[in-house]
Amino acid sequence: MAVPDPNPLADSLPTDAAPPTLLEANAEAFKAAFRDHPAGVALITAMTPLGPVGLTASSVASVSAEPAALSFSVTRATGSAGGLLAAEAVVVHLLSAEQVEVARAFARSGAPRFTPDQGWSSLPTGEPWLAAAPVALRARIAHTLPVGGSALVVAEVLDVHLGERSPSLVYRDRRFHVLHDDSPQA
């Protein structure tokens, strides 16, 4: 009995293409590689003994539907990131085009945050909530993994708020962009 080829495409792939130029995986090459990779924009908030903290993140990803879990990374365990890591719960707001100015404010150090004109409220559990965000996921940090100067966070989702759908906000090449529903179907 013949053993099936584990990779039936191996013989049909062209071999005359020039090999790629590979760069050393240093910080600059790594950043350049991800610069053109669009990512959804989120705002992660928490309440600390010193008040509310928050930051803009493009590293949020779903991990599991059952149990519901998500992940994100933060660059250091001080300031807002340190507050998030120490909090009992965080709220991950998935942003739309309407929240671009709030995303910018939370991406810049020293910019005004949690102002009344940004539309903040508090959940019954005390965490800051951006009511205009189309999605908010309240979560408890379950695991953190230090990686270089960053921390990878896995959080168990406790509550989900689904608001009105609107064009998504994404980050690509150091700029915010809007994805419209009229994009071509895949």
N, C-alpha and C positions, 0 to 999 in steps of 0.2 A: 504494500500500500504506500503510495507516494505521500510524503509529508508536505502540507501546503506551505508555500513561501510566506514567511511572516511579514514580508513587506512587498506585496505584489507590484507596487509602483516603482520600486528601486531600479528595475531594468528599463523603464520607460522615461525616466527623467533625463533631460539633456545634460551632457557633460562638457559641452564646448563653451559654457559661460565663463567669463573671467572671474577668478575668485574675488571676494569682497576685500576691501581694505579694512583691516581690523585695527581699532585704536585701543590703546591701553585703557583699562577701566578706571580712569581717575575721575575726580569729582566733576571737572569741566565736561569731559566727554559724556559722563552719565547724565548730567543736567541737559546737555544738548540733545541726547537721545530722547528724553522725555518732553522736551520743549514742544514738539509737534504732536504729542499724544494728548488729545482733549480729555478733560475729566470734569465730572459734575462738581458744582460748588456747594459746599455746606457751611453752615455756621454752627459751631458746637459751643454750648453754653452750660454753665453750672452756677450754683449758689455756694459761696464759701463763707466762713465766719467774717471775712473782710468785705463781703459784698459779691455782686455778680461778676463773673469772668466769662470771656468768650474769645473765640478766634475763628478765622476763616480757614477752611480746609478743602483741599481737592483730593484727599486720600481716602475718603469714605468708600467702603465697599460692603456689599452684603456677604455674609459668611455662611449663614444657614437659615432656612425657613422654619425648621422644627428641630431644636428650639430656635426661635428668632434671635439672630445674632448679627452684629455688624463689626467692622474694624475701621480703624483710622490710625494715622501716625501723627505724632507731634515732635517738634525738633529739639526741645529741651524740657527739662522738668522744673523750670522756673517760670515766674510770671503767670500769664494766663494758662499756659500748658501745665504748670505745676498745680494750679488751682483745679483744673479739670481732673488731673490724675488723682488728687486727694479727695475729690468730692464723692458723696454717696451716690449721686446720680448725675447724668449729663442729659442734655437735650440736643439731638442732632437735627438741625433744620435743613432740609433739602431746598435750596433756593431757586426762585424763578427770576426772570428778567426784571421783574418789578423790585427785587431786592438788591440790585447791583450796587447802589450807593451804600447800603448797610454792609454788603460784602467788602467793599473798598475800605470802609471805616474800620472794620475788624481785622483787615489785613495790614493796616498801618499802625505802627507803634505810636501811641500818644494821640490818636484821632479820637474824637468824641464817640463814646459807646453808651448803649443803654439810655439814650435820650428819649424823651416823650415823643418827639416827631418821628422817631424810627418805628414806633408802634409796639413797644414792649409791654408785656403783661407778666403776671406770675401764674404758674400752674398751682392747683390746690396743694401740691407737694412742695412748693416753694421755689422751683427752678424758674429762671427767666424763659419766657416763651414769646417768640416773634409771631404774632397772630396772623400776619399776612403771608407767612411761608406756606407753600402748598402742602408740605409734609413736615411733620415733627415726630421724632422717635425718642421717647424717653427711655434711657438705658442705664444699667448698672455695670460699671467696669468689672469684668470678670478676670481678665489676664492682662498683664503688660510684659513686654519683652524688650529689654534694652538692645538697640542695634546701633552701633556707632554713637553719634550724638543725638540719636532719636529714640523714641519709644513706640513700638507697635502695640496698639490697644485693641483688645477684643472685648466687646460689651454685649451683655444680654439685654435684648429689647423687652421693656416692661409694658409700654403703652405706645400706641400709634395714633396720630392725628392725620387724617386725610382731608385736606381742604380742596379748593377749586383747582383744577388743572390749569396750567398756564405754561407759556414757553420756558423751557429749561435754561438755566444759566450754566455755562461751562467755562473752563479756564484752559487756554491754549496759548503758547508762545508769549507768556507774561501778560496776557490780556484777557478780559472777560468777553465772552461771546454769547449770543442767544441762539438756541436751537428752536426752529419753528416746526409746527406740526405738518407743514407742507413739504417737508424734506422728502426726497425720493424714498420709496419703499426698498428695503433690502431684499 
